[in-house]
Amino acid sequence: MKKKKRLNQKGFTLIEMVMVLFIISVLMLLIVPNVVKQKDSIDIQGTEALVTVIQTQVELYELDGQEVAVSLDSLQQQGYLTAKQVKQATAKSITITNGIVSSSKNE
C-alpha cells in the first residue's frame, strides 16, 4: 500500500527546474543592464536640473545687488538655496566660477 502512494506522487523533475532557472537567468541578464542605464540617465538629469536651479539662484543673487564672488555657502546663508540643495551640489561636485555653475560629474 505504501509503495502505491510513493509511485503516484507528482513533482517537478530536475530538468524542469533547471529550465526554469535558465529562463529566469536569461530574463535577469536582459533586465538588469537596462535598469542600470536608466539609473545613470536619471542621475545625469537630476544633476543637470540642480545645476539649472543653482544657476538661476546665482543670477537672482547678482540681480539683488549682492557681491559678485558668489559661493554655495553664501547662497545658503542669504536664503537662495536650502541646506539640502547645497549638500547635493557638494556631493555632485557642482562649482560656481565667475557666476557660472558647472558640474564635473555631469558626463
VOGU-944516 format. One record per residue (C-alpha): x, y, z; residue number from 1; residue in one letter. Coordinates in nm, 2 decimals. Layout:
% VOGU-944516
@xx->X; yy->Y; zz->Z; nr->NUM; rest->A
...
% end
This chain:
% VOGU-944516
@xx->0.00; yy->0.00; zz->0.00; nr->1; rest->M
@xx->0.28; yy->0.24; zz->0.08; nr->2; rest->K
@xx->0.45; yy->0.16; zz->-0.25; nr->3; rest->K
@xx->0.15; yy->0.27; zz->-0.44; nr->4; rest->K
@xx->0.14; yy->0.61; zz->-0.27; nr->5; rest->K
@xx->0.50; yy->0.68; zz->-0.35; nr->6; rest->R
@xx->0.46; yy->0.59; zz->-0.71; nr->7; rest->L
@xx->0.16; yy->0.83; zz->-0.75; nr->8; rest->N
@xx->0.35; yy->1.13; zz->-0.61; nr->9; rest->Q
@xx->0.38; yy->1.41; zz->-0.87; nr->10; rest->K
@xx->0.65; yy->1.68; zz->-0.87; nr->11; rest->G
@xx->0.89; yy->1.87; zz->-1.09; nr->12; rest->F
@xx->1.19; yy->1.69; zz->-1.24; nr->13; rest->T
@xx->1.54; yy->1.81; zz->-1.22; nr->14; rest->L
@xx->1.53; yy->1.91; zz->-1.59; nr->15; rest->I
@xx->1.22; yy->2.12; zz->-1.54; nr->16; rest->E
@xx->1.38; yy->2.30; zz->-1.25; nr->17; rest->M
@xx->1.70; yy->2.37; zz->-1.45; nr->18; rest->V
@xx->1.49; yy->2.51; zz->-1.74; nr->19; rest->M
@xx->1.30; yy->2.74; zz->-1.51; nr->20; rest->V
@xx->1.63; yy->2.87; zz->-1.36; nr->21; rest->L
@xx->1.77; yy->2.91; zz->-1.70; nr->22; rest->F
@xx->1.48; yy->3.12; zz->-1.82; nr->23; rest->I
@xx->1.49; yy->3.34; zz->-1.50; nr->24; rest->I
@xx->1.87; yy->3.39; zz->-1.56; nr->25; rest->S
@xx->1.81; yy->3.50; zz->-1.92; nr->26; rest->V
@xx->1.54; yy->3.74; zz->-1.81; nr->27; rest->L
@xx->1.77; yy->3.89; zz->-1.54; nr->28; rest->M
@xx->2.05; yy->3.93; zz->-1.80; nr->29; rest->L
@xx->1.81; yy->4.13; zz->-2.02; nr->30; rest->L
@xx->1.65; yy->4.34; zz->-1.74; nr->31; rest->I
@xx->1.94; yy->4.44; zz->-1.51; nr->32; rest->V
@xx->2.16; yy->4.63; zz->-1.76; nr->33; rest->P
@xx->1.85; yy->4.83; zz->-1.87; nr->34; rest->N
@xx->1.78; yy->4.93; zz->-1.51; nr->35; rest->V
@xx->2.14; yy->5.04; zz->-1.45; nr->36; rest->V
@xx->2.13; yy->5.25; zz->-1.77; nr->37; rest->K
@xx->1.80; yy->5.41; zz->-1.65; nr->38; rest->Q
@xx->1.95; yy->5.49; zz->-1.31; nr->39; rest->K
@xx->2.25; yy->5.66; zz->-1.47; nr->40; rest->D
@xx->2.03; yy->5.86; zz->-1.70; nr->41; rest->S
@xx->1.82; yy->5.98; zz->-1.41; nr->42; rest->I
@xx->2.13; yy->6.08; zz->-1.21; nr->43; rest->D
@xx->2.25; yy->6.29; zz->-1.51; nr->44; rest->I
@xx->1.91; yy->6.46; zz->-1.55; nr->45; rest->Q
@xx->1.90; yy->6.53; zz->-1.18; nr->46; rest->G
@xx->2.24; yy->6.68; zz->-1.18; nr->47; rest->T
@xx->2.15; yy->6.90; zz->-1.48; nr->48; rest->E
@xx->1.83; yy->7.01; zz->-1.31; nr->49; rest->A
@xx->2.03; yy->7.10; zz->-0.99; nr->50; rest->L
@xx->2.28; yy->7.30; zz->-1.20; nr->51; rest->V
@xx->2.00; yy->7.49; zz->-1.36; nr->52; rest->T
@xx->1.84; yy->7.57; zz->-1.02; nr->53; rest->V
@xx->2.17; yy->7.69; zz->-0.88; nr->54; rest->I
@xx->2.24; yy->7.90; zz->-1.19; nr->55; rest->Q
@xx->1.90; yy->8.07; zz->-1.16; nr->56; rest->T
@xx->1.97; yy->8.14; zz->-0.79; nr->57; rest->Q
@xx->2.31; yy->8.28; zz->-0.87; nr->58; rest->V
@xx->2.15; yy->8.52; zz->-1.13; nr->59; rest->E
@xx->1.89; yy->8.63; zz->-0.87; nr->60; rest->L
@xx->2.16; yy->8.68; zz->-0.62; nr->61; rest->Y
@xx->2.35; yy->8.90; zz->-0.86; nr->62; rest->E
@xx->2.04; yy->9.09; zz->-0.96; nr->63; rest->L
@xx->1.97; yy->9.17; zz->-0.60; nr->64; rest->D
@xx->2.30; yy->9.36; zz->-0.59; nr->65; rest->G
@xx->2.49; yy->9.11; zz->-0.39; nr->66; rest->Q
@xx->2.86; yy->9.06; zz->-0.42; nr->67; rest->E
@xx->2.99; yy->8.92; zz->-0.74; nr->68; rest->V
@xx->3.20; yy->8.64; zz->-0.58; nr->69; rest->A
@xx->2.92; yy->8.40; zz->-0.51; nr->70; rest->V
@xx->2.96; yy->8.06; zz->-0.35; nr->71; rest->S
@xx->2.72; yy->7.78; zz->-0.24; nr->72; rest->L
@xx->2.76; yy->7.88; zz->0.12; nr->73; rest->D
@xx->2.68; yy->8.25; zz->0.06; nr->74; rest->S
@xx->2.37; yy->8.14; zz->-0.14; nr->75; rest->L
@xx->2.26; yy->7.93; zz->0.15; nr->76; rest->Q
@xx->2.33; yy->8.20; zz->0.41; nr->77; rest->Q
@xx->2.12; yy->8.45; zz->0.21; nr->78; rest->Q
@xx->1.83; yy->8.20; zz->0.17; nr->79; rest->G
@xx->1.87; yy->8.14; zz->-0.20; nr->80; rest->Y
@xx->1.95; yy->7.77; zz->-0.15; nr->81; rest->L
@xx->1.85; yy->7.52; zz->0.11; nr->82; rest->T
@xx->2.09; yy->7.31; zz->0.31; nr->83; rest->A
@xx->1.97; yy->7.00; zz->0.12; nr->84; rest->K
@xx->2.05; yy->7.17; zz->-0.21; nr->85; rest->Q
@xx->2.40; yy->7.27; zz->-0.10; nr->86; rest->V
@xx->2.46; yy->6.91; zz->0.03; nr->87; rest->K
@xx->2.35; yy->6.76; zz->-0.31; nr->88; rest->Q
@xx->2.56; yy->7.02; zz->-0.50; nr->89; rest->A
@xx->2.87; yy->6.93; zz->-0.30; nr->90; rest->T
@xx->2.81; yy->6.56; zz->-0.35; nr->91; rest->A
@xx->2.77; yy->6.61; zz->-0.72; nr->92; rest->K
@xx->3.09; yy->6.83; zz->-0.74; nr->93; rest->S
@xx->2.89; yy->7.14; zz->-0.86; nr->94; rest->I
@xx->3.10; yy->7.45; zz->-0.85; nr->95; rest->T
@xx->3.04; yy->7.82; zz->-0.92; nr->96; rest->I
@xx->3.32; yy->8.00; zz->-1.11; nr->97; rest->T
@xx->3.27; yy->8.37; zz->-1.20; nr->98; rest->N
@xx->2.89; yy->8.33; zz->-1.17; nr->99; rest->G
@xx->2.88; yy->8.02; zz->-1.39; nr->100; rest->I
@xx->2.76; yy->7.70; zz->-1.24; nr->101; rest->V
@xx->2.91; yy->7.37; zz->-1.37; nr->102; rest->S
@xx->2.95; yy->7.01; zz->-1.26; nr->103; rest->S
@xx->3.24; yy->6.78; zz->-1.32; nr->104; rest->S
@xx->3.02; yy->6.47; zz->-1.28; nr->105; rest->K
@xx->2.78; yy->6.58; zz->-1.55; nr->106; rest->N
@xx->2.92; yy->6.34; zz->-1.80; nr->107; rest->E
% end
